[in-house]
Amino acid sequence: MLELRPLTEHIGMEVLNVDATQPIDAATFAALRDALNTHSVLLLRQQPVSESQHVAFAREFGELQVHVLSQYLTTPYPELYVLSNVKQDGKAIGNHKEGWNWHSDWSYYDVPCFGSVLHAVEVPPFGADTLFSSMFAAYDALDEETQRLIQPLSAVHSYSTYYAKAFADREPLTEVQKAATPDVTHPLVRRHQETGRPSLFVGQDIVKEIVGLSPEESEALLARLNAHAVSEQFVYRHKWQAHDLLIWDNRCTMHQATPYDDVAYRRVMHRATVKGSERPQALV
């Protein structure tokens, strides 16, 4: 049985009795999956996993996905996407200043990813917190009129639009990368695959427009929903310690990275991404 400690009222549990550096039985992984379905974010402290252990642990949640930005797959394991400000021989070992907007990982795919497993290899002593918001709680807190309004609506998720805004100072996406990430349309309210709970499905920058609304109406509604979705009462702020292992369900959360002194301190994070198994399902 898992020993759990709540992180906040609405989102997150710390798992106190699992060691990811050791073999884990099927029953424990099933319990972890159940806990993730219910609590959306799981924290395991003091988990100095090797790269191979990280991949093996993440793979127990499902098939792993390889990131389209292949220049940041700099470990021997292509399943690990590196987030870092560190350079070796003048070349970045990972993506820096990634995810500083609210988003869910890989929402721009036709079948978005299920979950993410992030290992803190090196962390600065200050800053670089990651914020997580419960899209279950955000949807539940909407008034009934707004819920009825958005239930039948869909929105366009665009990686190329996000990339152009977030990384305007970098080399543009290659034609191969663009072809791998065409714009996709998803419901504004999605039903969780395991629990059936409705959740808000929005995001800053990546969600380009709401289908069927004028540009002005779309922009106003997205701004309202995005602001509501990250209200303080729905948010858990994670302060990283070295060798934290954090697991989250992208089907019902958004998250955001925060800045740190990237001149004075190093940061190295390895993320494994678990594939989804179906397109997001609308509530109606």
Sequence and secondary structure as in RCSB ss.txt:
>XXXX:A:sequence
MLELRPLTEHIGMEVLNVDATQPIDAATFAALRDALNTHSVLLLRQQPVSESQHVAFAREFGELQVHVLSQYLTT
PYPELYVLSNVKQDGKAIGNHKEGWNWHSDWSYYDVPCFGSVLHAVEVPPFGADTLFSSMFAAYDALDEETQRLI
QPLSAVHSYSTYYAKAFADREPLTEVQKAATPDVTHPLVRRHQETGRPSLFVGQDIVKEIVGLSPEESEALLARL
NAHAVSEQFVYRHKWQAHDLLIWDNRCTMHQATPYDDVAYRRVMHRATVKGSERPQALV
>XXXX:A:secstr
   EEESSSSS EEE S  TTS   HHHHHHHHHHHHHHSEEEE S    HHHHHHHHHTTS EE  S GGG  S
S TTEEEEES EETTEESSB S   S B TTTTSSS  SEEEEEEEE  SS   EEEEEHHHHHHTS HHHHHHH
TT EEEE HHHHHHHHTTTS    HHHHHHS  EEEESEEE TTT  EEE   TTTEEEETTS HHHHHHHHHHH
HHHHT GGGEEEE   TT EEEEETTSEEEEE    TTT   EEEEEEE  SS  EE  
